[in-house]
Amino acid sequence: MTSAADLDLENFYAYGFRGKTMMAVRSPFATTGDAPDLIGRTARIGGARYEIVSLSRQISGPIAKGEPIGVEVRALAGAGPAQ
């Protein structure tokens, strides 16, 4: 079950980056380049529930709604199907 606080993110693919578990997703809204309003949030990605730990991008500056971004995620207990 998704809580009102969960973000529903469109998943492109999972990948590893410098030992981190990352997901390539679309930004759910416009935000600043360091995305403080995404870090620490819970998100439903591909049917599983995660906590967003950090963000990685190839460019700097503001993030547009729908822009592809990389988020480091941590699976939450009882999160649903594995990725």
mmCIF file of the N, C-alpha and C atoms, coordinates in Angstrom:
data_MODEL
# 
_entry.id   MODEL 
# 
loop_
_atom_site.group_PDB 
_atom_site.id 
_atom_site.type_symbol 
_atom_site.label_atom_id 
_atom_site.label_alt_id 
_atom_site.label_comp_id 
_atom_site.label_asym_id 
_atom_site.label_entity_id 
_atom_site.label_seq_id 
_atom_site.pdbx_PDB_ins_code 
_atom_site.Cartn_x 
_atom_site.Cartn_y 
_atom_site.Cartn_z 
_atom_site.occupancy 
_atom_site.B_iso_or_equiv 
_atom_site.pdbx_formal_charge 
_atom_site.auth_seq_id 
_atom_site.auth_comp_id 
_atom_site.auth_asym_id 
_atom_site.auth_atom_id 
_atom_site.pdbx_PDB_model_num 
ATOM 1   N N  . MET A 1 1  ? 0.836  -1.183 0.000   1.00 0.00 ? 1  MET A N  1 
ATOM 2   C CA . MET A 1 1  ? 0.000  0.000  0.000   1.00 0.00 ? 1  MET A CA 1 
ATOM 3   C C  . MET A 1 1  ? 0.881  1.246  0.000   1.00 0.00 ? 1  MET A C  1 
ATOM 4   N N  . THR A 1 2  ? 0.578  2.223  -0.811  1.00 0.00 ? 2  THR A N  1 
ATOM 5   C CA . THR A 1 2  ? 1.343  3.456  -0.911  1.00 0.00 ? 2  THR A CA 1 
ATOM 6   C C  . THR A 1 2  ? 0.764  4.497  0.036   1.00 0.00 ? 2  THR A C  1 
ATOM 7   N N  . SER A 1 3  ? 1.612  5.141  0.826   1.00 0.00 ? 3  SER A N  1 
ATOM 8   C CA . SER A 1 3  ? 1.132  6.200  1.712   1.00 0.00 ? 3  SER A CA 1 
ATOM 9   C C  . SER A 1 3  ? 1.082  7.507  0.934   1.00 0.00 ? 3  SER A C  1 
ATOM 10  N N  . ALA A 1 4  ? 0.380  8.492  1.486   1.00 0.00 ? 4  ALA A N  1 
ATOM 11  C CA . ALA A 1 4  ? 0.274  9.804  0.837   1.00 0.00 ? 4  ALA A CA 1 
ATOM 12  C C  . ALA A 1 4  ? 1.641  10.456 0.693   1.00 0.00 ? 4  ALA A C  1 
ATOM 13  N N  . ALA A 1 5  ? 2.582  10.105 1.573   1.00 0.00 ? 5  ALA A N  1 
ATOM 14  C CA . ALA A 1 5  ? 3.914  10.707 1.530   1.00 0.00 ? 5  ALA A CA 1 
ATOM 15  C C  . ALA A 1 5  ? 4.817  10.068 0.475   1.00 0.00 ? 5  ALA A C  1 
ATOM 16  N N  . ASP A 1 6  ? 4.452  8.875  -0.014  1.00 0.00 ? 6  ASP A N  1 
ATOM 17  C CA . ASP A 1 6  ? 5.273  8.191  -1.013  1.00 0.00 ? 6  ASP A CA 1 
ATOM 18  C C  . ASP A 1 6  ? 5.191  8.904  -2.363  1.00 0.00 ? 6  ASP A C  1 
ATOM 19  N N  . LEU A 1 7  ? 6.336  8.978  -3.036  1.00 0.00 ? 7  LEU A N  1 
ATOM 20  C CA . LEU A 1 7  ? 6.376  9.466  -4.416  1.00 0.00 ? 7  LEU A CA 1 
ATOM 21  C C  . LEU A 1 7  ? 6.213  8.258  -5.325  1.00 0.00 ? 7  LEU A C  1 
ATOM 22  N N  . ASP A 1 8  ? 5.540  8.409  -6.420  1.00 0.00 ? 8  ASP A N  1 
ATOM 23  C CA . ASP A 1 8  ? 5.412  7.340  -7.411  1.00 0.00 ? 8  ASP A CA 1 
ATOM 24  C C  . ASP A 1 8  ? 6.319  7.735  -8.569  1.00 0.00 ? 8  ASP A C  1 
ATOM 25  N N  . LEU A 1 9  ? 7.471  7.062  -8.712  1.00 0.00 ? 9  LEU A N  1 
ATOM 26  C CA . LEU A 1 9  ? 8.474  7.443  -9.701  1.00 0.00 ? 9  LEU A CA 1 
ATOM 27  C C  . LEU A 1 9  ? 8.528  6.460  -10.860 1.00 0.00 ? 9  LEU A C  1 
ATOM 28  N N  . GLU A 1 10 ? 8.635  7.000  -12.070 1.00 0.00 ? 10 GLU A N  1 
ATOM 29  C CA . GLU A 1 10 ? 8.785  6.186  -13.275 1.00 0.00 ? 10 GLU A CA 1 
ATOM 30  C C  . GLU A 1 10 ? 10.221 5.677  -13.336 1.00 0.00 ? 10 GLU A C  1 
ATOM 31  N N  . ASN A 1 11 ? 10.374 4.370  -13.397 1.00 0.00 ? 11 ASN A N  1 
ATOM 32  C CA . ASN A 1 11 ? 11.678 3.725  -13.382 1.00 0.00 ? 11 ASN A CA 1 
ATOM 33  C C  . ASN A 1 11 ? 12.158 3.411  -14.798 1.00 0.00 ? 11 ASN A C  1 
ATOM 34  N N  . PHE A 1 12 ? 13.395 3.828  -15.117 1.00 0.00 ? 12 PHE A N  1 
ATOM 35  C CA . PHE A 1 12 ? 14.012 3.435  -16.389 1.00 0.00 ? 12 PHE A CA 1 
ATOM 36  C C  . PHE A 1 12 ? 14.822 2.154  -16.186 1.00 0.00 ? 12 PHE A C  1 
ATOM 37  N N  . TYR A 1 13 ? 15.723 2.152  -15.201 1.00 0.00 ? 13 TYR A N  1 
ATOM 38  C CA . TYR A 1 13 ? 16.558 0.979  -14.938 1.00 0.00 ? 13 TYR A CA 1 
ATOM 39  C C  . TYR A 1 13 ? 17.300 1.173  -13.627 1.00 0.00 ? 13 TYR A C  1 
ATOM 40  N N  . ALA A 1 14 ? 17.760 0.063  -13.058 1.00 0.00 ? 14 ALA A N  1 
ATOM 41  C CA . ALA A 1 14 ? 18.602 0.084  -11.860 1.00 0.00 ? 14 ALA A CA 1 
ATOM 42  C C  . ALA A 1 14 ? 20.055 -0.048 -12.303 1.00 0.00 ? 14 ALA A C  1 
ATOM 43  N N  . TYR A 1 15 ? 20.970 0.540  -11.533 1.00 0.00 ? 15 TYR A N  1 
ATOM 44  C CA . TYR A 1 15 ? 22.387 0.422  -11.857 1.00 0.00 ? 15 TYR A CA 1 
ATOM 45  C C  . TYR A 1 15 ? 23.225 0.649  -10.608 1.00 0.00 ? 15 TYR A C  1 
ATOM 46  N N  . GLY A 1 16 ? 24.478 0.229  -10.676 1.00 0.00 ? 16 GLY A N  1 
ATOM 47  C CA . GLY A 1 16 ? 25.418 0.463  -9.588  1.00 0.00 ? 16 GLY A CA 1 
ATOM 48  C C  . GLY A 1 16 ? 26.342 1.603  -9.958  1.00 0.00 ? 16 GLY A C  1 
ATOM 49  N N  . PHE A 1 17 ? 26.657 2.452  -8.994  1.00 0.00 ? 17 PHE A N  1 
ATOM 50  C CA . PHE A 1 17 ? 27.556 3.577  -9.233  1.00 0.00 ? 17 PHE A CA 1 
ATOM 51  C C  . PHE A 1 17 ? 28.380 3.794  -7.978  1.00 0.00 ? 17 PHE A C  1 
ATOM 52  N N  . ARG A 1 18 ? 29.700 3.535  -8.087  1.00 0.00 ? 18 ARG A N  1 
ATOM 53  C CA . ARG A 1 18 ? 30.617 3.696  -6.958  1.00 0.00 ? 18 ARG A CA 1 
ATOM 54  C C  . ARG A 1 18 ? 30.128 2.971  -5.705  1.00 0.00 ? 18 ARG A C  1 
ATOM 55  N N  . GLY A 1 19 ? 29.649 1.740  -5.912  1.00 0.00 ? 19 GLY A N  1 
ATOM 56  C CA . GLY A 1 19 ? 29.198 0.902  -4.807  1.00 0.00 ? 19 GLY A CA 1 
ATOM 57  C C  . GLY A 1 19 ? 27.811 1.237  -4.278  1.00 0.00 ? 19 GLY A C  1 
ATOM 58  N N  . LYS A 1 20 ? 27.092 2.115  -4.960  1.00 0.00 ? 20 LYS A N  1 
ATOM 59  C CA . LYS A 1 20 ? 25.757 2.513  -4.524  1.00 0.00 ? 20 LYS A CA 1 
ATOM 60  C C  . LYS A 1 20 ? 24.700 1.836  -5.384  1.00 0.00 ? 20 LYS A C  1 
ATOM 61  N N  . THR A 1 21 ? 23.536 1.565  -4.812  1.00 0.00 ? 21 THR A N  1 
ATOM 62  C CA . THR A 1 21 ? 22.393 1.056  -5.561  1.00 0.00 ? 21 THR A CA 1 
ATOM 63  C C  . THR A 1 21 ? 21.611 2.253  -6.066  1.00 0.00 ? 21 THR A C  1 
ATOM 64  N N  . MET A 1 22 ? 21.563 2.420  -7.385  1.00 0.00 ? 22 MET A N  1 
ATOM 65  C CA . MET A 1 22 ? 20.938 3.590  -7.997  1.00 0.00 ? 22 MET A CA 1 
ATOM 66  C C  . MET A 1 22 ? 19.762 3.168  -8.873  1.00 0.00 ? 22 MET A C  1 
ATOM 67  N N  . MET A 1 23 ? 18.837 4.102  -9.060  1.00 0.00 ? 23 MET A N  1 
ATOM 68  C CA . MET A 1 23 ? 17.723 3.931  -9.985  1.00 0.00 ? 23 MET A CA 1 
ATOM 69  C C  . MET A 1 23 ? 17.662 5.170  -10.866 1.00 0.00 ? 23 MET A C  1 
ATOM 70  N N  . ALA A 1 24 ? 17.534 4.966  -12.157 1.00 0.00 ? 24 ALA A N  1 
ATOM 71  C CA . ALA A 1 24 ? 17.299 6.074  -13.076 1.00 0.00 ? 24 ALA A CA 1 
ATOM 72  C C  . ALA A 1 24 ? 15.788 6.272  -13.137 1.00 0.00 ? 24 ALA A C  1 
ATOM 73  N N  . VAL A 1 25 ? 15.339 7.466  -12.757 1.00 0.00 ? 25 VAL A N  1 
ATOM 74  C CA . VAL A 1 25 ? 13.900 7.780  -12.687 1.00 0.00 ? 25 VAL A CA 1 
ATOM 75  C C  . VAL A 1 25 ? 13.654 9.161  -13.290 1.00 0.00 ? 25 VAL A C  1 
ATOM 76  N N  . ARG A 1 26 ? 12.388 9.508  -13.468 1.00 0.00 ? 26 ARG A N  1 
ATOM 77  C CA . ARG A 1 26 ? 12.016 10.868 -13.867 1.00 0.00 ? 26 ARG A CA 1 
ATOM 78  C C  . ARG A 1 26 ? 11.724 11.665 -12.611 1.00 0.00 ? 26 ARG A C  1 
ATOM 79  N N  . SER A 1 27 ? 12.225 12.899 -12.565 1.00 0.00 ? 27 SER A N  1 
ATOM 80  C CA . SER A 1 27 ? 11.944 13.773 -11.430 1.00 0.00 ? 27 SER A CA 1 
ATOM 81  C C  . SER A 1 27 ? 10.438 14.040 -11.363 1.00 0.00 ? 27 SER A C  1 
ATOM 82  N N  . PRO A 1 28 ? 9.840  13.881 -10.178 1.00 0.00 ? 28 PRO A N  1 
ATOM 83  C CA . PRO A 1 28 ? 8.389  14.060 -10.070 1.00 0.00 ? 28 PRO A CA 1 
ATOM 84  C C  . PRO A 1 28 ? 7.944  15.523 -10.082 1.00 0.00 ? 28 PRO A C  1 
ATOM 85  N N  . PHE A 1 29 ? 8.897  16.444 -9.880  1.00 0.00 ? 29 PHE A N  1 
ATOM 86  C CA . PHE A 1 29 ? 8.590  17.876 -9.876  1.00 0.00 ? 29 PHE A CA 1 
ATOM 87  C C  . PHE A 1 29 ? 9.876  18.660 -10.066 1.00 0.00 ? 29 PHE A C  1 
ATOM 88  N N  . ALA A 1 30 ? 9.749  19.944 -10.371 1.00 0.00 ? 30 ALA A N  1 
ATOM 89  C CA . ALA A 1 30 ? 10.916 20.823 -10.491 1.00 0.00 ? 30 ALA A CA 1 
ATOM 90  C C  . ALA A 1 30 ? 11.483 21.075 -9.098  1.00 0.00 ? 30 ALA A C  1 
ATOM 91  N N  . THR A 1 31 ? 12.806 21.142 -8.999  1.00 0.00 ? 31 THR A N  1 
ATOM 92  C CA . THR A 1 31 ? 13.466 21.356 -7.722  1.00 0.00 ? 31 THR A CA 1 
ATOM 93  C C  . THR A 1 31 ? 14.861 21.919 -7.966  1.00 0.00 ? 31 THR A C  1 
ATOM 94  N N  . THR A 1 32 ? 15.552 22.258 -6.899  1.00 0.00 ? 32 THR A N  1 
ATOM 95  C CA . THR A 1 32 ? 16.923 22.764 -7.022  1.00 0.00 ? 32 THR A CA 1 
ATOM 96  C C  . THR A 1 32 ? 17.859 21.599 -7.356  1.00 0.00 ? 32 THR A C  1 
ATOM 97  N N  . GLY A 1 33 ? 19.072 21.919 -7.764  1.00 0.00 ? 33 GLY A N  1 
ATOM 98  C CA . GLY A 1 33 ? 20.030 20.921 -8.211  1.00 0.00 ? 33 GLY A CA 1 
ATOM 99  C C  . GLY A 1 33 ? 20.413 19.881 -7.182  1.00 0.00 ? 33 GLY A C  1 
ATOM 100 N N  . ASP A 1 34 ? 20.382 20.225 -5.881  1.00 0.00 ? 34 ASP A N  1 
ATOM 101 C CA . ASP A 1 34 ? 20.736 19.240 -4.860  1.00 0.00 ? 34 ASP A CA 1 
ATOM 102 C C  . ASP A 1 34 ? 19.505 18.521 -4.306  1.00 0.00 ? 34 ASP A C  1 
ATOM 103 N N  . ALA A 1 35 ? 18.322 18.876 -4.764  1.00 0.00 ? 35 ALA A N  1 
ATOM 104 C CA . ALA A 1 35 ? 17.052 18.181 -4.492  1.00 0.00 ? 35 ALA A CA 1 
ATOM 105 C C  . ALA A 1 35 ? 16.798 17.851 -3.024  1.00 0.00 ? 35 ALA A C  1 
ATOM 106 N N  . PRO A 1 36 ? 16.880 18.843 -2.128  1.00 0.00 ? 36 PRO A N  1 
ATOM 107 C CA . PRO A 1 36 ? 16.645 18.533 -0.709  1.00 0.00 ? 36 PRO A CA 1 
ATOM 108 C C  . PRO A 1 36 ? 15.230 18.029 -0.435  1.00 0.00 ? 36 PRO A C  1 
ATOM 109 N N  . ASP A 1 37 ? 14.289 18.340 -1.312  1.00 0.00 ? 37 ASP A N  1 
ATOM 110 C CA . ASP A 1 37 ? 12.914 17.890 -1.121  1.00 0.00 ? 37 ASP A CA 1 
ATOM 111 C C  . ASP A 1 37 ? 12.684 16.461 -1.618  1.00 0.00 ? 37 ASP A C  1 
ATOM 112 N N  . LEU A 1 38 ? 13.719 15.824 -2.187  1.00 0.00 ? 38 LEU A N  1 
ATOM 113 C CA . LEU A 1 38 ? 13.644 14.409 -2.567  1.00 0.00 ? 38 LEU A CA 1 
ATOM 114 C C  . LEU A 1 38 ? 14.384 13.516 -1.568  1.00 0.00 ? 38 LEU A C  1 
ATOM 115 N N  . ILE A 1 39 ? 15.507 13.997 -1.051  1.00 0.00 ? 39 ILE A N  1 
ATOM 116 C CA . ILE A 1 39 ? 16.349 13.211 -0.146  1.00 0.00 ? 39 ILE A CA 1 
ATOM 117 C C  . ILE A 1 39 ? 15.575 12.897 1.137   1.00 0.00 ? 39 ILE A C  1 
ATOM 118 N N  . GLY A 1 40 ? 15.573 11.611 1.498   1.00 0.00 ? 40 GLY A N  1 
ATOM 119 C CA . GLY A 1 40 ? 14.879 11.172 2.704   1.00 0.00 ? 40 GLY A CA 1 
ATOM 120 C C  . GLY A 1 40 ? 13.429 10.790 2.485   1.00 0.00 ? 40 GLY A C  1 
ATOM 121 N N  . ARG A 1 41 ? 12.889 11.081 1.308   1.00 0.00 ? 41 ARG A N  1 
ATOM 122 C CA . ARG A 1 41 ? 11.495 10.730 1.011   1.00 0.00 ? 41 ARG A CA 1 
ATOM 123 C C  . ARG A 1 41 ? 11.394 9.248  0.673   1.00 0.00 ? 41 ARG A C  1 
ATOM 124 N N  . THR A 1 42 ? 10.222 8.702  0.835   1.00 0.00 ? 42 THR A N  1 
ATOM 125 C CA . THR A 1 42 ? 9.970  7.338  0.390   1.00 0.00 ? 42 THR A CA 1 
ATOM 126 C C  . THR A 1 42 ? 9.325  7.391  -0.986  1.00 0.00 ? 42 THR A C  1 
ATOM 127 N N  . ALA A 1 43 ? 9.653  6.395  -1.789  1.00 0.00 ? 43 ALA A N  1 
ATOM 128 C CA . ALA A 1 43 ? 9.161  6.366  -3.163  1.00 0.00 ? 43 ALA A CA 1 
ATOM 129 C C  . ALA A 1 43 ? 8.788  4.948  -3.550  1.00 0.00 ? 43 ALA A C  1 
ATOM 130 N N  . ARG A 1 44 ? 7.788  4.842  -4.371  1.00 0.00 ? 44 ARG A N  1 
ATOM 131 C CA . ARG A 1 44 ? 7.402  3.572  -4.972  1.00 0.00 ? 44 ARG A CA 1 
ATOM 132 C C  . ARG A 1 44 ? 7.993  3.581  -6.372  1.00 0.00 ? 44 ARG A C  1 
ATOM 133 N N  . ILE A 1 45 ? 8.903  2.626  -6.629  1.00 0.00 ? 45 ILE A N  1 
ATOM 134 C CA . ILE A 1 45 ? 9.593  2.531  -7.918  1.00 0.00 ? 45 ILE A CA 1 
ATOM 135 C C  . ILE A 1 45 ? 9.456  1.094  -8.399  1.00 0.00 ? 45 ILE A C  1 
ATOM 136 N N  . GLY A 1 46 ? 8.807  0.915  -9.538  1.00 0.00 ? 46 GLY A N  1 
ATOM 137 C CA . GLY A 1 46 ? 8.631  -0.435 -10.080 1.00 0.00 ? 46 GLY A CA 1 
ATOM 138 C C  . GLY A 1 46 ? 7.910  -1.374 -9.135  1.00 0.00 ? 46 GLY A C  1 
ATOM 139 N N  . GLY A 1 47 ? 6.988  -0.866 -8.341  1.00 0.00 ? 47 GLY A N  1 
ATOM 140 C CA . GLY A 1 47 ? 6.203  -1.696 -7.441  1.00 0.00 ? 47 GLY A CA 1 
ATOM 141 C C  . GLY A 1 47 ? 6.832  -1.948 -6.083  1.00 0.00 ? 47 GLY A C  1 
ATOM 142 N N  . ALA A 1 48 ? 8.063  -1.499 -5.876  1.00 0.00 ? 48 ALA A N  1 
ATOM 143 C CA . ALA A 1 48 ? 8.740  -1.681 -4.593  1.00 0.00 ? 48 ALA A CA 1 
ATOM 144 C C  . ALA A 1 48 ? 8.903  -0.321 -3.902  1.00 0.00 ? 48 ALA A C  1 
ATOM 145 N N  . ARG A 1 49 ? 9.053  -0.354 -2.580  1.00 0.00 ? 49 ARG A N  1 
ATOM 146 C CA . ARG A 1 49 ? 9.150  0.875  -1.798  1.00 0.00 ? 49 ARG A CA 1 
ATOM 147 C C  . ARG A 1 49 ? 10.591 1.093  -1.339  1.00 0.00 ? 49 ARG A C  1 
ATOM 148 N N  . TYR A 1 50 ? 11.095 2.320  -1.540  1.00 0.00 ? 50 TYR A N  1 
ATOM 149 C CA . TYR A 1 50 ? 12.468 2.680  -1.226  1.00 0.00 ? 50 TYR A CA 1 
ATOM 150 C C  . TYR A 1 50 ? 12.528 4.007  -0.485  1.00 0.00 ? 50 TYR A C  1 
ATOM 151 N N  . GLU A 1 51 ? 13.650 4.219  0.194   1.00 0.00 ? 51 GLU A N  1 
ATOM 152 C CA . GLU A 1 51 ? 13.980 5.536  0.720   1.00 0.00 ? 51 GLU A CA 1 
ATOM 153 C C  . GLU A 1 51 ? 15.016 6.135  -0.232  1.00 0.00 ? 51 GLU A C  1 
ATOM 154 N N  . ILE A 1 52 ? 14.842 7.403  -0.609  1.00 0.00 ? 52 ILE A N  1 
ATOM 155 C CA . ILE A 1 52 ? 15.812 8.091  -1.456  1.00 0.00 ? 52 ILE A CA 1 
ATOM 156 C C  . ILE A 1 52 ? 16.931 8.614  -0.554  1.00 0.00 ? 52 ILE A C  1 
ATOM 157 N N  . VAL A 1 53 ? 18.166 8.162  -0.821  1.00 0.00 ? 53 VAL A N  1 
ATOM 158 C CA . VAL A 1 53 ? 19.312 8.491  0.020   1.00 0.00 ? 53 VAL A CA 1 
ATOM 159 C C  . VAL A 1 53 ? 20.120 9.657  -0.551  1.00 0.00 ? 53 VAL A C  1 
ATOM 160 N N  . SER A 1 54 ? 20.315 9.678  -1.860  1.00 0.00 ? 54 SER A N  1 
ATOM 161 C CA . SER A 1 54 ? 21.073 10.755 -2.487  1.00 0.00 ? 54 SER A CA 1 
ATOM 162 C C  . SER A 1 54 ? 20.691 10.837 -3.964  1.00 0.00 ? 54 SER A C  1 
ATOM 163 N N  . LEU A 1 55 ? 21.282 11.806 -4.635  1.00 0.00 ? 55 LEU A N  1 
ATOM 164 C CA . LEU A 1 55 ? 20.968 12.071 -6.034  1.00 0.00 ? 55 LEU A CA 1 
ATOM 165 C C  . LEU A 1 55 ? 22.263 12.178 -6.827  1.00 0.00 ? 55 LEU A C  1 
ATOM 166 N N  . SER A 1 56 ? 22.235 11.749 -8.083  1.00 0.00 ? 56 SER A N  1 
ATOM 167 C CA . SER A 1 56 ? 23.395 11.868 -8.961  1.00 0.00 ? 56 SER A CA 1 
ATOM 168 C C  . SER A 1 56 ? 22.920 12.324 -10.332 1.00 0.00 ? 56 SER A C  1 
ATOM 169 N N  . ARG A 1 57 ? 23.634 13.313 -10.899 1.00 0.00 ? 57 ARG A N  1 
ATOM 170 C CA . ARG A 1 57 ? 23.295 13.815 -12.237 1.00 0.00 ? 57 ARG A CA 1 
ATOM 171 C C  . ARG A 1 57 ? 24.572 14.106 -13.006 1.00 0.00 ? 57 ARG A C  1 
ATOM 172 N N  . GLN A 1 58 ? 24.453 14.154 -14.321 1.00 0.00 ? 58 GLN A N  1 
ATOM 173 C CA . GLN A 1 58 ? 25.584 14.491 -15.175 1.00 0.00 ? 58 GLN A CA 1 
ATOM 174 C C  . GLN A 1 58 ? 25.758 16.001 -15.304 1.00 0.00 ? 58 GLN A C  1 
ATOM 175 N N  . ILE A 1 59 ? 24.719 16.772 -15.018 1.00 0.00 ? 59 ILE A N  1 
ATOM 176 C CA . ILE A 1 59 ? 24.767 18.226 -15.147 1.00 0.00 ? 59 ILE A CA 1 
ATOM 177 C C  . ILE A 1 59 ? 24.439 18.876 -13.814 1.00 0.00 ? 59 ILE A C  1 
ATOM 178 N N  . SER A 1 60 ? 24.670 20.176 -13.708 1.00 0.00 ? 60 SER A N  1 
ATOM 179 C CA . SER A 1 60 ? 24.333 20.896 -12.483 1.00 0.00 ? 60 SER A CA 1 
ATOM 180 C C  . SER A 1 60 ? 23.201 21.879 -12.776 1.00 0.00 ? 60 SER A C  1 
ATOM 181 N N  . GLY A 1 61 ? 22.707 22.510 -11.745 1.00 0.00 ? 61 GLY A N  1 
ATOM 182 C CA . GLY A 1 61 ? 21.631 23.479 -11.898 1.00 0.00 ? 61 GLY A CA 1 
ATOM 183 C C  . GLY A 1 61 ? 20.291 22.887 -11.522 1.00 0.00 ? 61 GLY A C  1 
ATOM 184 N N  . PRO A 1 62 ? 19.230 23.663 -11.697 1.00 0.00 ? 62 PRO A N  1 
ATOM 185 C CA . PRO A 1 62 ? 17.895 23.206 -11.322 1.00 0.00 ? 62 PRO A CA 1 
ATOM 186 C C  . PRO A 1 62 ? 17.484 21.938 -12.061 1.00 0.00 ? 62 PRO A C  1 
ATOM 187 N N  . ILE A 1 63 ? 16.605 21.177 -11.428 1.00 0.00 ? 63 ILE A N  1 
ATOM 188 C CA . ILE A 1 63 ? 16.063 19.955 -12.020 1.00 0.00 ? 63 ILE A CA 1 
ATOM 189 C C  . ILE A 1 63 ? 14.655 20.259 -12.508 1.00 0.00 ? 63 ILE A C  1 
ATOM 190 N N  . ALA A 1 64 ? 14.363 19.938 -13.762 1.00 0.00 ? 64 ALA A N  1 
ATOM 191 C CA . ALA A 1 64 ? 13.038 20.154 -14.335 1.00 0.00 ? 64 ALA A CA 1 
ATOM 192 C C  . ALA A 1 64 ? 12.138 18.956 -14.042 1.00 0.00 ? 64 ALA A C  1 
ATOM 193 N N  . LYS A 1 65 ? 10.842 19.192 -13.935 1.00 0.00 ? 65 LYS A N  1 
ATOM 194 C CA . LYS A 1 65 ? 9.885  18.105 -13.775 1.00 0.00 ? 65 LYS A CA 1 
ATOM 195 C C  . LYS A 1 65 ? 10.016 17.176 -14.981 1.00 0.00 ? 65 LYS A C  1 
ATOM 196 N N  . GLY A 1 66 ? 10.109 15.874 -14.731 1.00 0.00 ? 66 GLY A N  1 
ATOM 197 C CA . GLY A 1 66 ? 10.227 14.880 -15.788 1.00 0.00 ? 66 GLY A CA 1 
ATOM 198 C C  . GLY A 1 66 ? 11.643 14.607 -16.250 1.00 0.00 ? 66 GLY A C  1 
ATOM 199 N N  . GLU A 1 67 ? 12.621 15.372 -15.760 1.00 0.00 ? 67 GLU A N  1 
ATOM 200 C CA . GLU A 1 67 ? 14.020 15.170 -16.150 1.00 0.00 ? 67 GLU A CA 1 
ATOM 201 C C  . GLU A 1 67 ? 14.538 13.846 -15.604 1.00 0.00 ? 67 GLU A C  1 
ATOM 202 N N  . PRO A 1 68 ? 15.265 13.062 -16.413 1.00 0.00 ? 68 PRO A N  1 
ATOM 203 C CA . PRO A 1 68 ? 15.880 11.844 -15.894 1.00 0.00 ? 68 PRO A CA 1 
ATOM 204 C C  . PRO A 1 68 ? 16.960 12.187 -14.863 1.00 0.00 ? 68 PRO A C  1 
ATOM 205 N N  . ILE A 1 69 ? 16.892 11.530 -13.717 1.00 0.00 ? 69 ILE A N  1 
ATOM 206 C CA . ILE A 1 69 ? 17.882 11.706 -12.655 1.00 0.00 ? 69 ILE A CA 1 
ATOM 207 C C  . ILE A 1 69 ? 18.217 10.339 -12.081 1.00 0.00 ? 69 ILE A C  1 
ATOM 208 N N  . GLY A 1 70 ? 19.344 10.243 -11.427 1.00 0.00 ? 70 GLY A N  1 
ATOM 209 C CA . GLY A 1 70 ? 19.729 9.020  -10.733 1.00 0.00 ? 70 GLY A CA 1 
ATOM 210 C C  . GLY A 1 70 ? 19.555 9.227  -9.245  1.00 0.00 ? 70 GLY A C  1 
ATOM 211 N N  . VAL A 1 71 ? 18.838 8.328  -8.593  1.00 0.00 ? 71 VAL A N  1 
ATOM 212 C CA . VAL A 1 71 ? 18.675 8.407  -7.148  1.00 0.00 ? 71 VAL A CA 1 
ATOM 213 C C  . VAL A 1 71 ? 19.276 7.167  -6.506  1.00 0.00 ? 71 VAL A C  1 
ATOM 214 N N  . GLU A 1 72 ? 20.049 7.384  -5.442  1.00 0.00 ? 72 GLU A N  1 
ATOM 215 C CA . GLU A 1 72 ? 20.527 6.267  -4.643  1.00 0.00 ? 72 GLU A CA 1 
ATOM 216 C C  . GLU A 1 72 ? 19.380 5.884  -3.731  1.00 0.00 ? 72 GLU A C  1 
ATOM 217 N N  . VAL A 1 73 ? 19.054 4.609  -3.688  1.00 0.00 ? 73 VAL A N  1 
ATOM 218 C CA . VAL A 1 73 ? 17.912 4.154  -2.907  1.00 0.00 ? 73 VAL A CA 1 
ATOM 219 C C  . VAL A 1 73 ? 18.308 3.050  -1.932  1.00 0.00 ? 73 VAL A C  1 
ATOM 220 N N  . ARG A 1 74 ? 17.495 2.945  -0.888  1.00 0.00 ? 74 ARG A N  1 
ATOM 221 C CA . ARG A 1 74 ? 17.632 1.854  0.082   1.00 0.00 ? 74 ARG A CA 1 
ATOM 222 C C  . ARG A 1 74 ? 16.257 1.200  0.183   1.00 0.00 ? 74 ARG A C  1 
ATOM 223 N N  . ALA A 1 75 ? 16.200 -0.104 -0.069  1.00 0.00 ? 75 ALA A N  1 
ATOM 224 C CA . ALA A 1 75 ? 14.925 -0.827 0.004   1.00 0.00 ? 75 ALA A CA 1 
ATOM 225 C C  . ALA A 1 75 ? 14.405 -0.779 1.435   1.00 0.00 ? 75 ALA A C  1 
ATOM 226 N N  . LEU A 1 76 ? 13.109 -0.580 1.584   1.00 0.00 ? 76 LEU A N  1 
ATOM 227 C CA . LEU A 1 76 ? 12.475 -0.576 2.893   1.00 0.00 ? 76 LEU A CA 1 
ATOM 228 C C  . LEU A 1 76 ? 11.917 -1.955 3.198   1.00 0.00 ? 76 LEU A C  1 
ATOM 229 N N  . ALA A 1 77 ? 11.866 -2.338 4.451   1.00 0.00 ? 77 ALA A N  1 
ATOM 230 C CA . ALA A 1 77 ? 11.361 -3.645 4.866   1.00 0.00 ? 77 ALA A CA 1 
ATOM 231 C C  . ALA A 1 77 ? 9.938  -3.815 4.328   1.00 0.00 ? 77 ALA A C  1 
ATOM 232 N N  . GLY A 1 78 ? 9.658  -4.983 3.790   1.00 0.00 ? 78 GLY A N  1 
ATOM 233 C CA . GLY A 1 78 ? 8.342  -5.246 3.214   1.00 0.00 ? 78 GLY A CA 1 
ATOM 234 C C  . GLY A 1 78 ? 8.073  -4.381 2.008   1.00 0.00 ? 78 GLY A C  1 
ATOM 235 N N  . ALA A 1 79 ? 9.146  -4.069 1.260   1.00 0.00 ? 79 ALA A N  1 
ATOM 236 C CA . ALA A 1 79 ? 9.067  -3.101 0.170   1.00 0.00 ? 79 ALA A CA 1 
ATOM 237 C C  . ALA A 1 79 ? 8.341  -3.602 -1.059  1.00 0.00 ? 79 ALA A C  1 
ATOM 238 N N  . GLY A 1 80 ? 8.144  -4.896 -1.192  1.00 0.00 ? 80 GLY A N  1 
ATOM 239 C CA . GLY A 1 80 ? 7.488  -5.393 -2.402  1.00 0.00 ? 80 GLY A CA 1 
ATOM 240 C C  . GLY A 1 80 ? 8.473  -6.151 -3.266  1.00 0.00 ? 80 GLY A C  1 
ATOM 241 N N  . PRO A 1 81 ? 8.191  -6.273 -4.567  1.00 0.00 ? 81 PRO A N  1 
ATOM 242 C CA . PRO A 1 81 ? 9.030  -7.073 -5.462  1.00 0.00 ? 81 PRO A CA 1 
ATOM 243 C C  . PRO A 1 81 ? 10.448 -6.524 -5.579  1.00 0.00 ? 81 PRO A C  1 
ATOM 244 N N  . ALA A 1 82 ? 11.401 -7.416 -5.729  1.00 0.00 ? 82 ALA A N  1 
ATOM 245 C CA . ALA A 1 82 ? 12.805 -7.003 -5.930  1.00 0.00 ? 82 ALA A CA 1 
ATOM 246 C C  . ALA A 1 82 ? 12.976 -6.432 -7.320  1.00 0.00 ? 82 ALA A C  1 
ATOM 247 N N  . GLN A 1 83 ? 13.956 -5.553 -7.463  1.00 0.00 ? 83 GLN A N  1 
ATOM 248 C CA . GLN A 1 83 ? 14.261 -4.922 -8.754  1.00 0.00 ? 83 GLN A CA 1 
ATOM 249 C C  . GLN A 1 83 ? 15.313 -5.728 -9.482  1.00 0.00 ? 83 GLN A C  1 
# 
